[in-house]
Amino acid sequence: MITTDPLQLAWQLGLAAALAVFMGLAFEETYKSEDRSTPGGIRSFPMLALGGAMLFLIEPHYAVAFTAGLLVLAVWLYAALRTAREPDSTIMIPASNLIAYALGPMGLTQPTWLCVAVATVAVLLLGWRERLHSLTRQLPKDEVLTAGKFLILTGVVLPLVPHRPLVDFLPLTPYQVWLAVVAVCSLSYASYLIQKYVPFRDAALLPALFGGLYSSTATTIVLAKQQRDAGAARPELQAGIVAATAIMYVRLGIVILLFNPSLALTLAPALAGLFAVGAALAAFAWRGREKGAALGLEPTNPLQLPLALVFAALFIVISVASVWAKSAFGATGVFGLAALVGVTDIDPYVINVAQGVIHGLTSQALAAAVLIAASSNNVIKAIYTLSFGGARTRQAAILLALLAALGLGAAAYYIVAA
């Protein structure tokens, strides 16, 4: 609805003109540095915005005058581009002029944030012309397919799955299952993109940290194998193993926070303390490295649809097992199951706990279950470290066992508090 307040109307027109000037600056830097005859620019765009606003104000209900002006602008742009000395086939030139023309009515009828957002995105697309074209040449085709898989998981499948439980005895909906898949895949995908495309001057332990965000178990196995192949003790590899486990506690905190902020708050002291201890232990192991030593960790694509389906199936199985363990053995059964699932992937179990699949337990008891699962996972990682890396990785294995013991101690405290 168009305002009748003169001051408000003046503000809206001024905003539209200012945003058009902003667009004009970016447009001239990109398209008019060599050929001044290109239609559009720092003077044309605000005039188009004001002209569009005035024509819209003449008859706003059907916007007949504005539509007529739009047709005139289209004909003029066609003629101008056809008769240019060096015709430019890019659609960005007419599109920029059309956006400038539409900014006028937008300033009169749409929220300020939307007008600013449209103009800002247009400026970024104009200013990043060379960068974006360079990106298309450098970006592997597989990355586009990976992004497509992520969009399928989040934007297509998630909205379509039902919200109702399929069986009475299990308070779990297909939406909750797939939401768990999306949460884990999103965190892993973000870690993968940062590792692959964000340059770091001093990588140090960053590959291990991002690997821990993806999968601390997989990172542990890769680094242990590197230590076995190295032939001599490499402190940076053992530090990387411990660092990946330290960042696992951050990952658990993020995942739980997404589904259960109250439980995340209960667990925050324990997770923060274990992360701090793990970081200190990793720094201790890192001290003996040779100058310039680096971790040979290559980021791997985490978005494999078969793996997502396996995760969903594992999530359902653990949900059923959790409900059965609670009904058959009470809290003891839940803690025992936590210790068992720790030898596999703990994410399905942790998200089950966070989503409230297990009823009748206090937040302290649920926090203890999460810590038991994490500690069990640390024990199996210590075993993997020795199995794949040999005796030279015993320091890392001992440090992982220490973190497991501390986690069990924190779990015992929560059980007593419950």
N, C-alpha and C positions, 0 to 999 in steps of 0.2 A: 504494500500500500504506500502510495506516494504521500509524503508529509506536506502539510500546509504551513508549517512553521518556516518563516524566511531564513532564520539562522541555521536551522537544520538542513534546509535545502541547499543553502550556500556551502555548508560543510560537505554535503554529499557530492556536489558538483566539483568542489575544490579537490576532494579526495580522488575523484575519477581523473581529473586533469593531472594531478601530481603523479598518480600511478602511471598514466600514459606517458608523461615526461620520463619517468623511470624506465619504462619500456623503450622509449625512443633512444635513450642513451646507449642501452645495450644493443639495440638494432643498428645504430650508426657505427658503433665500434666493429660490428660483425660484417655488415653488408655495404656500408657507404664509405669505407676508408679509401677505396680506389675509384668507385663509380658513384658519383654524386647523383646520378639520374635515377637510381633505384627508388621506387615509390615508398614513402614512409620515412619516419625519423622523429627527431626531438621536437619539431614544430608540428609535423603532420599528425602525429598520434594524439596530442592533446586536443587539436582541432577536431579530429574524428570523434574523440570521446565526448566533447561538448556538443558536436553536431548530432551524435546519436542520442544524447540526453534531451536536447531540444526537440528533436523529431518525436521522441517517445512521449514527451510532455504534451505535445499537441493533441495526441489521441492515444492515451495509454491503454484503453480497454482492448481494442483489436490490434493496436500497434501498426495501423495501415501506413502512416507516414514513415515510421521507422523502417518498415519492410521495404517501402519504395526507396528510401535512402540506401538500404542495404543492396538493392538491385543496382542502383546507380553506382555505388562503390565497386561492386563486382565487375560491372562493365568497364569502369574506368581502370581498374587494376588489370583487366585482361588487355585493354588497349595499350596501357603503359608498358606492360611486360612484353607484348608482341612487338612494339615499335622501339624497344630499347636497343642501344648500340650493340650490346652483348647480352642477348636474352638469357635470363637465368631461369632454369626449369624447376628450381626448388619451390615447394609449396609453402615454405616458411615465410616468404615475403608477403603473399596475400593473406596467409593465416595471421601474421602479426598485425596487419592492417585491420582485419576483421575483429580481432580481439580488442584492439584499441577502440574501434567503433562500438563494440558491445560493452566496454567499460562504463560508458555513460549511463545506459539503462540499469546496469548492474549496481552502480553507485546509488541509484535512486530507489532500488527495490530490494537489494540483497544485503545481508549483514556485512559489516565492515571487514570481518576476518576473511570472508569468501573473496571479496574484491582484492584484498591484499594478497591472498594466497594465489589467485589466478595470475595476477601481475608478476608476482615473485617467481612462480614456476616458469612463466614465459621468459622472464629475464635469464633465469638459470639455463633454460634450454637454448637460448640465443648465445649466451656467453660461453657455454660449454660445448660449442659446436665442434671444435677440433678434438677436444677430449673424448666426446661421445663417439665421433667417427673413428678415432684411434682405438677406443674400447671395442668396437665391433670387429676391428682387425685382429686385436689381441686376444679376445675372449674365445676360448675353445667352444666348439659346438656342443660338447657334452655339458657345459655349464648352463646353457640355455635349457637343455632337457632337464637338468637337475632342478633349476628354478621352476620349470613346469610341473615336475613331480611334487615340489613343495606346495605349489598353488593348488594342485589337485587334492593333496592331503588336507589343506586348511580351508580352501575356498569352495571346494566342490563336495567332497565327501562329508566333512564335518557338519555343514548345515542340513544335510539330507538324512542323517541317521536319527532314529527316533529317541525321544527323551523318556520313554516309559520302560520300566523293568520288563524283561521277557519272561522271567520266572518269579514266582512268589517268594521262594526261600532266599533269593539273592537280591539285595537292594542295590542293583547295579544296572545302569541303562547303557545301551549301545553308544549313546552320546558320551557318557563318561569314559567308556573304553577308548573311543577314538580321540577324545580330548586328551587323554593321557599320551596317546601316540603322538599327537600334534605337539604337545608340550615338550616331550623329550626330543623329537625331531627338530623342533625350532631351536632349542638350545644347542644341539649338536651342529645344526646347519650354520648358525651364527658363528660358532667356534671355527668351523671349517672355512667360512668366507673370510674371517679376520686373519686366520693363519695364511691363507693363500694370496690375499690381495692387499693387505695392509702392510707396508714396509716398516720394519723396525731396525733402528741403527744397531742396537745391541740386543741380539735375540736372547742370549743367556739361557735361562730356564723357560722362556715363554713357550717354546714348542711343547714341553712337557705339561705346562699349565693348561694350555688349550687342549692338549690331548686328554688331560684329566677331565675337562669339561665335556669332552665327547665320550670317553670311556677310559677310566683309570686302569681297568683290567687289561684292555687291549694295549694301552701305552706301556704298562709294566712288562708285558710279554715281549713287545718290540724292543724295548731298551735292554731287557735281559738277554735277548738273542744277540744284540749288538755287542754286549759285554762278552758273551761267549766267543764271538767271532774276532774280537779285538786281540785276544791273546794275552793282554796285560790288563791290570786293574785300571779302570777309568772312572775316577770319582764323579765326573760330571754325569755319567750314565746312572750311577747309583743315586745321585742327588735328584736326577730327573724322575726316577721311580718314586721316590718319597714325595717330591713336589706334586706329581700327578695325584697321589692319594690325598695330599693336603687340600688340593683344590676340589677334590671330590666332596668335601664337607660344604664348600661353598655351593657346589652344584645341588646337593641335597637341600640346602637351605632355600635356594631359589625355587626349586620344584615344589617343595612343601608350601612355600609362601604363596604360590600361584593358586593352590587348592585349599589351603587351610591356614590363614594368617595367625589364628590363635595357637595352633600347634607349632607353627614356625617361631612364634614368640617364646613359647615354652622351651623349645630346643635351642634357641639362639645362643645362650651362654655356653652350652656344651659344644655346639658346632663351632662357635668362634674360638673357644679354647683349644679344641682339637686342631683346628686350622692353624692357629698360632704355633702350637707345638710342632705340627708337621712342617710348617715353614721354617722354624728354627732348626729342626733336624735336617731338612734339605740344605739349608745354608751351611750347617756343620759338615755335611758330606761334600758340599761344593768347594770347600776350602782347598782341598788338595789337587784340584784340577790343574792341567797345564794351561799356560796363557794361550788364549785364542781357541781353546777347545769348545766345540759346539755339539749339540745333539742332532743326530741325523734322523729327524722325524719328518716325514712327508705327510701333509694333510690328506686324508682319504675322504671320499664322498660318503657322507652318512645317510643319504636319502636313497635307499634301495627299497622299493615297494615290497618285495618278498620279506625283507627284514622287518618292515613295519607290520606286516600281517603276522609274522612270528611273534613280535612284541605284543600285539593285540591278543593273540591266542594265549600267550604266557600270562598276560594280565588277567584274563578270564579264569584260567586254571588256578592262579594264586588267589584270586578272589573267592572262588569256591572253597579252596583249601583253608583260607583264613576264616571264613564263616563256619566251616566244619570244626576247625581246631578250637575256635572260641566256644561253640556250643558243646563240644565234647569234653574239653579240658580246661575251659576258662582262660584266664590270663596266662597260665603256664603253657597251654597249647599255642597261644599266639607268640610267646617268646621262643618256644621251641621251633616253630615254623620260621621265625625270623632268622634263627641260627642256620636253618637248612637252606633258605633261599639265598643266604649270603654267598654261597659257593657258586651261584649263577649270576644273573643280572638283578641287582637289588632295586632298580628303578620301578619295575611293576609292583613290587611289594610296598615300597615307600609311598607310591602314589595311591595304592589301595588304602593304606593307613590314613593318608592325608584326605582322601575323598570321603572318609567316614563309612567305608564298607564294613568295618569291624565295629559293632555297636556294643555299648555297655562297659567300655573302659574309659578311665580318666585320661586327660591329656598327658599326665605324667607317665602312665603306663604305655600309651602310644609312643611317647618320646623314647622310652626305654626300648620298645620294639625296634624302632628305627636305628638306634645306636647299636643294638645287638646285631642287626643285619649288616650294618656298616663294619662292625668289628669282625664278624665272620668273613666278610668279603676281604678285609685286610689280611686275615690269616691265610685265605686261599691265595691271595696275591703274593704273600711271603713264600708260600710253597712253589708257586709258579716262578718266582724270582730265582730260587735255588735250582729248580728243575731245568729251566731254560738257560740260566746264566752261569751255573756252576758255583764253585766255592768262592770265586772272586766277588760274587754278589751277596755274600753273607752279611755284610754290613747293612745293605739295604733291607734284607730280609729281617734282620734283628730290629731295625727301626720300624718296619711295618708291624712286626709283632708287638713292639712297644706301644704303637698307636692303637692296636687292637685291644691291648690290656687297659689302656687309659679309657677307651670307649666303653669297655665292659664295666669299668669302675664308675663312669658317669651313668651308665644304664642302671647299675645297682643303686645309685643314689636316687634316681627317679622312681625306682620300684619301691624303695623305702618310703619316699615322699608320698607315693600313691596310697 
